[in-house]
Amino acid sequence: MGRSQSFARGHDPRPGSEGGGDPRFGPGADDSGCPILHVDMDAFFASVEVRHRPELRGRPVVVAGTGPRGVVSSASYEARRYGVRSAMPTMRARALCPDAVYLPPDSSRYSAASRAVMQIFRDVTPLVEPLSLDEAFLDVAGARRLFGRPAEIARLIRRRVAEEQRLTCSVGVAPSKFVAKLGSTRAKPDGLLVVPADRVLEFLHPLPVAALWGVGERSAETLRRLGLSTIGDLAEAPYGMLRRALGEASATHLHELARGRDPRAVSPEHVEKSIGAEVTFDADVDDPLEIRRALLALSEKVGARLRRAGQVGRTVSIKVRLADFRTVNRSRTLGGPTDVAREVFDTAWALYTVLDPGERIRLVGVRVEGLAGASGAARQLTLGAPERGWREAEAAADAAAARFGRSVIGPASLLGKGEPRRRENPTRP
């Protein structure tokens, strides 16, 4: 269990909201049929920044892109009181909360914090299914003998995250993944909520239909037009009516969730299907040199991520969004798998030049698909290629970046020139 022995039983000294203010769902509720935990870090990116700069504690902090098309990635709870939310345009956030501290995202800092938090989870159980950098499902059925009942495990996780990482998290404890995730949402911030197996419908049915996985704005409006505003309304609705309004697949999915049925197990093995990156330009561009530099920078990011993940891929694709928001995708399958940024870039640039959109561009992206483990993949050597080349150079660059930071090393054509603004994962809580 690694460091799990340091996980002593005891009282959680922090004052978080337990039970979401409802004693029926507090830590003393019957959790005997609740092996699933959903742990969600609170305002993760903003909280990591405050940990890095303690003088910001208590002030509204917003992590966001700074350009005219910047988007909020994370907002502290002090900033949320002014109406600032994730995925909101930065300009709108500044209008709502001009006195907040606005910081650009630092992905390396968040990744390091995420790894430390996930290790705490894995010290409790090997059955950890990360959903993103800041949230994960845990199956703690096998951890009860060592750590106690699920609610006690949840409190211990919260305590350890606070003490070791100086961060807070909210935890939902429930019989299923879907209900556990809803529980953590309603425990925020810094709280714990237990949904007993015999109270799942009592918990679910008063909630709005938009709380269901798979209900977006459009389907929520469709359901409201049918007079279905709560999950309870949907659970009691005739299935035929739902099928006609939503289609067979969505109707079946939502009908099951509305009755608290979610048989999915926690799956610790998460296999990436692709690795990519994209940028949104601060202003629409048509300069081929600027687009070429953007594709090169993106290819460098993708190559580094592939090598870090121990993956190689066979298919390179590009995404081009035009000024009128039309989006074009093109792809090419290589003769062999690669994790070399230069090979990714050469293919991406070739795809772009063939595409030749001839219009101003809002966004470009690069993605590598058809992934496999690098150790078991056979790479095809190019006839006449030097024995040591781009792969060795990029591996050396990785080593230098790990020591000094990614900004100090890279292609010469990118040195001394600001990259176009990244717009990746803009909606972290």
C-alpha positions as CSV (number, residue, x, y, z in Angstrom):
1,M,0.0,0.0,0.0
2,G,3.0,2.4,-0.1
3,R,2.4,5.3,2.2
4,S,-1.0,4.1,3.3
5,Q,0.2,3.2,6.8
6,S,0.5,6.9,7.6
7,F,-3.2,7.1,7.0
8,A,-4.3,6.8,10.6
9,R,-7.9,6.7,11.6
10,G,-9.2,9.8,13.3
11,H,-11.4,12.9,13.2
12,D,-11.2,15.3,10.3
13,P,-10.4,18.6,11.9
14,R,-11.6,20.8,9.1
15,P,-15.0,22.4,9.2
16,G,-16.2,21.5,5.7
17,S,-19.9,21.0,4.8
18,E,-20.9,17.4,5.6
19,G,-24.1,16.1,4.2
20,G,-24.6,19.3,2.2
21,G,-26.4,20.7,5.2
22,D,-28.9,17.8,5.2
23,P,-28.4,15.4,8.1
24,R,-30.0,12.5,6.0
25,F,-26.8,12.6,3.9
26,G,-24.2,13.4,6.5
27,P,-21.1,11.2,7.3
28,G,-23.2,9.2,9.9
29,A,-25.6,8.0,7.3
30,D,-25.8,4.3,6.4
31,D,-22.9,3.8,3.9
32,S,-22.9,0.0,4.0
33,G,-24.0,-0.2,0.4
34,C,-21.8,2.7,-0.8
35,P,-18.4,1.5,-2.1
36,I,-18.0,4.3,-4.7
37,L,-16.3,7.6,-3.9
38,H,-16.1,10.6,-6.2
39,V,-13.4,13.0,-5.1
40,D,-13.4,16.5,-6.7
41,M,-10.8,19.1,-5.9
42,D,-12.2,22.5,-5.1
43,A,-11.4,25.3,-7.6
44,F,-8.3,23.3,-8.4
45,F,-6.2,25.5,-10.7
46,A,-7.0,28.6,-8.6
47,S,-6.3,26.8,-5.3
48,V,-2.9,25.6,-6.6
49,E,-2.0,29.1,-7.6
50,V,-3.0,30.4,-4.1
51,R,-0.9,27.6,-2.5
52,H,2.0,28.9,-4.6
53,R,1.4,32.5,-3.6
54,P,-0.1,32.4,-0.1
55,E,-0.4,36.2,-0.1
56,L,-3.4,35.7,-2.4
57,R,-5.4,33.8,0.1
58,G,-8.8,35.3,0.7
59,R,-8.7,37.4,-2.5
60,P,-10.6,36.6,-5.7
61,V,-8.3,34.7,-8.0
62,V,-9.0,33.8,-11.6
63,V,-6.9,31.5,-13.8
64,A,-7.7,32.5,-17.4
65,G,-6.3,33.3,-20.9
66,T,-5.3,36.9,-21.1
67,G,-5.9,37.6,-24.8
68,P,-9.1,39.2,-26.2
69,R,-10.5,35.7,-26.7
70,G,-9.3,34.4,-23.3
71,V,-11.5,32.0,-21.3
72,V,-11.7,31.4,-17.6
73,S,-10.2,28.0,-16.6
74,S,-10.8,28.3,-12.9
75,A,-12.1,30.8,-10.3
76,S,-11.6,30.9,-6.6
77,Y,-14.8,30.9,-4.5
78,E,-14.1,34.5,-3.6
79,A,-14.3,35.3,-7.4
80,R,-17.4,33.1,-7.8
81,R,-19.3,35.4,-5.5
82,Y,-19.1,38.0,-8.2
83,G,-20.5,35.6,-10.8
84,V,-17.2,34.5,-12.3
85,R,-17.4,31.0,-13.7
86,S,-15.3,28.5,-15.7
87,A,-15.6,28.8,-19.5
88,M,-16.7,32.4,-19.2
89,P,-14.9,34.9,-21.5
90,T,-12.1,36.6,-19.6
91,M,-13.4,40.0,-20.6
92,R,-16.8,39.2,-19.0
93,A,-15.0,38.0,-15.9
94,R,-13.0,41.3,-15.7
95,A,-16.2,43.3,-16.0
96,L,-17.8,41.3,-13.1
97,C,-14.8,41.3,-10.9
98,P,-12.2,43.9,-11.9
99,D,-10.3,43.6,-8.6
100,A,-9.5,39.9,-9.0
101,V,-6.0,38.7,-9.5
102,Y,-5.9,37.3,-13.1
103,L,-3.2,34.6,-13.7
104,P,-2.3,32.7,-16.9
105,P,-2.6,28.9,-16.6
106,D,0.5,26.9,-15.5
107,S,-0.1,23.3,-16.7
108,S,3.1,21.9,-15.3
109,R,2.2,23.2,-11.8
110,Y,-1.3,21.7,-12.0
111,S,0.0,18.3,-13.3
112,A,2.4,18.0,-10.4
113,A,-0.3,18.8,-7.9
114,S,-2.6,16.3,-9.6
115,R,0.0,13.5,-9.4
116,A,0.5,14.1,-5.7
117,V,-3.3,14.0,-5.1
118,M,-3.8,10.9,-7.2
119,Q,-1.1,9.1,-5.3
120,I,-3.0,9.7,-2.1
121,F,-6.0,8.1,-3.6
122,R,-3.9,5.1,-4.8
123,D,-2.5,4.7,-1.3
124,V,-6.1,3.8,-0.2
125,T,-7.1,1.6,-3.1
126,P,-5.7,0.5,-6.5
127,L,-9.2,1.0,-8.0
128,V,-8.8,4.7,-9.0
129,E,-10.3,6.0,-12.2
130,P,-9.1,9.6,-12.9
131,L,-11.5,11.7,-15.0
132,S,-9.2,14.7,-15.3
133,L,-6.4,16.4,-13.4
134,D,-8.7,17.2,-10.5
135,E,-11.3,14.5,-10.0
136,A,-11.5,10.7,-9.8
137,F,-13.7,7.8,-8.9
138,L,-12.5,5.3,-6.2
139,D,-13.9,1.9,-5.3
140,V,-13.1,1.4,-1.6
141,A,-14.9,-1.9,-1.1
142,G,-11.6,-3.7,-0.5
143,A,-10.2,-0.9,1.7
144,R,-12.7,-1.2,4.5
145,R,-10.8,-3.7,6.7
146,L,-7.7,-1.4,6.8
147,F,-9.4,2.1,6.8
148,G,-13.0,1.6,8.0
149,R,-16.3,2.4,6.4
150,P,-16.5,4.4,3.1
151,A,-17.5,7.7,4.8
152,E,-14.6,7.4,7.2
153,I,-12.2,6.7,4.2
154,A,-13.6,9.9,2.6
155,R,-12.9,12.0,5.7
156,L,-9.4,10.6,5.9
157,I,-8.7,11.4,2.2
158,R,-9.9,14.9,2.8
159,R,-7.7,15.3,5.8
160,R,-4.6,14.0,4.1
161,V,-5.1,16.1,1.0
162,A,-5.4,19.2,3.3
163,E,-2.4,18.3,5.4
164,E,0.0,17.1,2.7
165,Q,-1.1,19.2,-0.2
166,R,-2.7,22.3,1.5
167,L,-5.7,21.9,-0.9
168,T,-9.3,21.1,-0.2
169,C,-11.6,18.5,-1.9
170,S,-15.2,17.5,-1.8
171,V,-16.3,13.8,-1.8
172,G,-19.5,12.0,-2.7
173,V,-20.1,8.5,-1.2
174,A,-22.7,6.4,-3.0
175,P,-23.7,3.0,-4.4
176,S,-22.8,4.1,-8.0
177,K,-20.6,6.4,-9.9
178,F,-23.3,8.7,-11.2
179,V,-24.8,9.3,-7.7
180,A,-21.3,9.7,-6.1
181,K,-20.5,12.5,-8.6
182,L,-23.7,14.3,-7.9
183,G,-23.0,13.9,-4.2
184,S,-19.5,15.6,-4.5
185,T,-21.1,18.5,-6.5
186,R,-23.6,19.1,-3.8
187,A,-21.0,18.9,-1.0
188,K,-18.9,21.7,-2.5
189,P,-16.8,23.4,-1.4
190,D,-14.7,21.4,1.1
191,G,-17.5,18.9,2.0
192,L,-18.6,15.3,2.2
193,L,-22.0,13.9,1.3
194,V,-23.2,10.2,1.7
195,V,-26.2,8.9,-0.3
196,P,-27.4,5.7,1.3
197,A,-28.4,2.9,-1.0
198,D,-32.0,3.1,0.2
199,R,-32.2,6.9,-0.2
200,V,-30.9,7.2,-3.8
201,L,-34.3,8.1,-5.3
202,E,-35.0,10.4,-2.3
203,F,-31.8,12.2,-3.2
204,L,-32.1,12.2,-7.0
205,H,-35.7,13.0,-7.7
206,P,-35.9,16.6,-6.4
207,L,-32.9,17.6,-8.5
208,P,-33.3,19.4,-11.9
209,V,-33.1,17.3,-15.0
210,A,-30.0,19.2,-16.1
211,A,-28.1,17.4,-13.3
212,L,-28.3,14.1,-15.3
213,W,-25.2,13.1,-17.3
214,G,-26.0,13.6,-20.9
215,V,-28.5,16.4,-20.5
216,G,-27.2,19.5,-22.1
217,E,-29.0,22.8,-22.7
218,R,-30.9,21.6,-25.7
219,S,-32.1,18.4,-24.2
220,A,-32.9,20.1,-20.9
221,E,-35.1,22.6,-22.9
222,T,-36.8,19.7,-24.7
223,L,-37.6,18.0,-21.4
224,R,-38.9,21.2,-19.9
225,R,-41.3,21.7,-22.9
226,L,-42.6,18.3,-22.0
227,G,-43.3,19.5,-18.5
228,L,-40.3,17.5,-17.0
229,S,-38.3,19.8,-14.8
230,T,-37.0,17.4,-12.2
231,I,-35.3,14.0,-12.3
232,G,-38.4,12.7,-10.5
233,D,-40.6,14.0,-13.3
234,L,-38.4,12.2,-15.9
235,A,-38.4,8.9,-13.9
236,E,-42.2,8.9,-14.0
237,A,-42.6,9.9,-17.6
238,P,-43.8,7.4,-20.2
239,Y,-40.8,5.9,-22.0
240,G,-42.4,6.2,-25.4
241,M,-42.7,10.0,-24.9
242,L,-39.0,10.2,-24.0
243,R,-38.0,8.1,-27.0
244,R,-40.0,10.2,-29.4
245,A,-38.5,13.4,-28.0
246,L,-34.9,12.3,-27.5
247,G,-34.3,9.2,-29.5
248,E,-33.8,5.6,-28.4
249,A,-30.3,5.8,-27.0
250,S,-30.7,9.0,-24.9
251,A,-34.2,8.0,-23.7
252,T,-32.8,4.6,-22.4
253,H,-29.8,6.2,-20.8
254,L,-31.7,9.0,-19.0
255,H,-34.5,6.7,-18.0
256,E,-32.0,4.4,-16.2
257,L,-30.2,7.2,-14.5
258,A,-33.4,8.8,-13.3
259,R,-34.1,5.5,-11.5
260,G,-30.7,5.5,-9.9
261,R,-29.4,2.7,-12.1
262,D,-25.7,3.0,-13.1
263,P,-24.0,-0.4,-13.3
264,R,-20.6,0.9,-14.5
265,A,-17.6,-0.2,-12.4
266,V,-14.6,1.9,-11.5
267,S,-12.1,1.3,-14.2
268,P,-8.5,2.1,-13.2
269,E,-7.1,1.4,-16.7
270,H,-7.6,4.6,-18.8
271,V,-6.4,4.2,-22.3
272,E,-5.8,7.4,-24.3
273,K,-7.2,7.2,-27.8
274,S,-5.3,10.3,-29.0
275,I,-3.1,13.1,-27.8
276,G,-3.5,16.6,-29.1
277,A,-3.2,20.3,-28.6
278,E,-4.8,23.4,-30.2
279,V,-4.6,27.2,-30.1
280,T,-7.1,30.0,-30.7
281,F,-5.4,33.1,-32.1
282,D,-6.1,36.4,-30.4
283,A,-7.1,37.7,-33.8
284,D,-7.9,35.8,-37.0
285,V,-4.8,35.2,-39.1
286,D,-4.0,34.4,-42.7
287,D,-0.2,34.7,-42.5
288,P,1.3,31.3,-43.6
289,L,4.4,31.9,-41.4
290,E,2.4,32.5,-38.3
291,I,0.2,29.4,-39.0
292,R,3.4,27.4,-39.6
293,R,4.9,28.5,-36.3
294,A,1.6,27.6,-34.5
295,L,1.6,24.1,-36.0
296,L,5.3,23.7,-35.1
297,A,4.6,24.8,-31.5
298,L,1.6,22.4,-31.2
299,S,3.6,19.5,-32.7
300,E,6.3,20.1,-30.1
301,K,3.7,19.9,-27.3
302,V,2.1,16.8,-28.8
303,G,5.5,15.1,-29.2
304,A,6.5,15.9,-25.6
305,R,3.2,14.5,-24.3
306,L,3.5,11.3,-26.3
307,R,7.0,10.7,-25.0
308,R,5.9,11.5,-21.4
309,A,3.0,9.1,-21.7
310,G,5.2,6.4,-23.3
311,Q,3.0,6.4,-26.4
312,V,3.5,6.4,-30.1
313,G,0.8,7.0,-32.8
314,R,0.3,6.2,-36.5
315,T,-2.2,8.9,-37.6
316,V,-1.6,12.7,-37.6
317,S,-4.6,15.0,-37.9
318,I,-5.1,18.7,-38.1
319,K,-8.1,20.8,-37.1
320,V,-8.6,24.2,-38.8
321,R,-11.4,26.5,-37.7
322,L,-12.1,29.4,-40.0
323,A,-13.2,32.9,-39.1
324,D,-16.8,32.1,-39.8
325,F,-16.5,29.1,-37.3
326,R,-16.6,26.4,-40.0
327,T,-14.3,23.6,-39.0
328,V,-12.2,21.4,-41.3
329,N,-10.3,18.3,-40.2
330,R,-7.7,16.4,-42.3
331,S,-5.6,13.3,-41.3
332,R,-2.9,11.1,-42.7
333,T,-1.7,7.7,-41.5
334,L,2.1,7.3,-41.3
335,G,4.1,4.3,-42.5
336,G,5.0,3.6,-38.8
337,P,4.3,4.8,-35.3
338,T,6.0,8.0,-34.0
339,D,6.5,10.1,-31.0
340,V,8.8,12.6,-32.8
341,A,7.5,16.1,-32.9
342,R,9.4,16.9,-36.2
343,E,7.6,14.0,-37.9
344,V,4.3,15.1,-36.5
345,F,4.9,18.7,-37.7
346,D,6.1,17.7,-41.2
347,T,2.8,15.7,-41.6
348,A,0.7,18.5,-40.1
349,W,2.2,21.1,-42.4
350,A,1.8,18.9,-45.4
351,L,-1.9,18.4,-44.6
352,Y,-2.3,22.2,-44.1
353,T,-0.7,23.1,-47.4
354,V,-2.8,20.6,-49.3
355,L,-5.9,22.0,-47.5
356,D,-4.9,25.6,-48.4
357,P,-8.1,27.2,-46.9
358,G,-7.4,30.6,-48.4
359,E,-9.4,32.3,-45.6
360,R,-8.6,33.8,-42.3
361,I,-8.2,31.3,-39.5
362,R,-9.4,31.4,-35.9
363,L,-8.0,28.1,-34.5
364,V,-5.6,25.3,-35.4
365,G,-5.0,22.0,-33.7
366,V,-2.7,19.0,-34.1
367,R,-3.6,15.5,-32.9
368,V,-1.9,12.1,-33.0
369,E,-4.2,9.0,-33.0
370,G,-3.9,5.3,-33.2
371,L,-1.8,5.1,-30.0
372,A,0.2,2.2,-28.7
373,G,2.8,1.7,-26.1
374,A,6.2,3.0,-27.2
375,S,8.1,0.0,-25.8
376,G,6.3,-2.6,-27.9
377,A,5.9,-0.6,-31.1
378,A,8.0,-1.3,-34.1
379,R,9.3,1.9,-35.7
380,Q,10.0,2.0,-39.4
381,L,13.4,3.4,-40.2
382,T,13.7,5.7,-43.2
383,L,16.2,4.7,-45.8
384,G,19.3,6.8,-45.5
385,A,18.3,8.4,-42.2
386,P,21.1,9.1,-39.8
387,E,21.6,6.6,-36.9
388,R,20.9,9.4,-34.4
389,G,18.5,12.2,-35.3
390,W,15.3,14.0,-34.3
391,R,14.2,11.5,-31.7
392,E,17.5,11.7,-29.8
393,A,17.5,15.5,-30.0
394,E,14.0,15.7,-28.7
395,A,14.8,13.3,-25.9
396,A,17.7,15.5,-24.9
397,A,15.3,18.5,-25.0
398,D,12.9,16.7,-22.7
399,A,15.7,16.1,-20.2
400,A,16.7,19.8,-20.3
401,A,13.0,20.9,-20.0
402,A,12.5,18.7,-17.0
403,R,15.4,20.5,-15.3
404,F,15.1,24.0,-16.5
405,G,11.5,24.3,-17.8
406,R,10.0,23.9,-21.3
407,S,10.4,27.6,-22.1
408,V,14.2,27.5,-22.2
409,I,14.5,25.0,-25.1
410,G,12.7,24.4,-28.4
411,P,12.9,24.9,-32.1
412,A,15.0,27.9,-33.2
413,S,12.1,29.3,-35.2
414,L,10.1,29.7,-32.0
415,L,12.8,31.2,-29.8
416,G,12.1,34.8,-28.7
417,K,8.6,34.8,-30.1
418,G,5.5,34.5,-28.1
419,E,3.3,31.6,-29.0
420,P,-0.3,32.1,-29.9
421,R,-2.5,31.7,-26.9
422,R,-3.4,28.2,-25.9
423,R,-7.0,27.3,-25.3
424,E,-7.0,23.9,-23.8
425,N,-9.3,22.4,-21.1
426,P,-11.0,25.8,-20.5
427,T,-13.6,24.5,-18.1
428,R,-11.9,23.1,-15.1
429,P,-13.9,23.6,-11.8
